[in-house]
Amino acid sequence: MHFGGILLIVLGVAAVGLTILGIAQKPSSVYKNDPRQRNPLEGKRLVFIPNERDPENANGVRGHLEVVGTTNLSTSFYDRFWKRLFDVILSFLGIVLLSPLLVILSIAIFIDDPGPVMFTQKRIGRNKQYFKIHKFRSMKKGSPSEVPTHMLSNADLYCTKVGRFIRSTSLDELPQIWDIFIGNMSIIGPRPVLWNEDCLTAERDKYGAGEVRPGLTGWAQINGRDTLGFAEKAKLDGEYTEKLKAGGFGAFLFDCRCFIGTILPVVRREGIVEGVTDKMNKKAS
């Protein structure tokens, strides 16, 4: 048997194995086995009500969410079929081709700060369904896990040496290839927010951006990333959502634009803000 045939067999076995593993892990990744962790506001349209008597949320603002309706999950054929097909194929190839890099990074992280190589965090997915996002651990053990890094005034004290590098190069996001493969994320889409980023969640609802699958990168990511306030992020996410829901070749071209536009900012390490209180967000509220 020639090399090409052996390669196809290996890829086929890997695809079957990863698919079986993904099906097995999918329920726990969206808290189906733990109803207490599921989002009581799933499927709802929300507004944020400022209130100084409420605790401060992950956006640095005091207030709470209130239900004003239900979400509209209308999707285009491109989103339902072609986009998902591209996600599965590209994420599978990413897992296979990047596996040596994933192993090297795992070893480096463990040597730098012995402990878990990856961590999971509760994020808001499509239609406000909570899911577990996967990341390489860039912070020391015991660091705050439910607070955005830009909300920490001394973030550098929490980051490991390897962690600073993988965060500045976005390599800490690579494990999310698995989240894409099992369907909790897409390659392109609004970035998934923390479960307690109430302001950004409500702002996105103004544009229907919470109704689409979150992405590894997206329109807001290539137009400012961490330098944007939540109102600006939500507006850009809304622009992407409008294109996606329109479907057709235009939606595909816009996804390509976001994908290609991600490469240069990552190489230049642009738009990443660490350890700065999110004053822009507070002003936007």
Beta strands, then each sheet from edge to edge (+ up, - down):
strand 1: 44-50
strand 2: 63-70
strand 3: 118-124
strand 4: 130-136
strand 5: 186-188
strand 6: 215-217
sheet 1: 1+ 2-
sheet 2: 3+ 4-
sheet 3: 5+ 6+
end
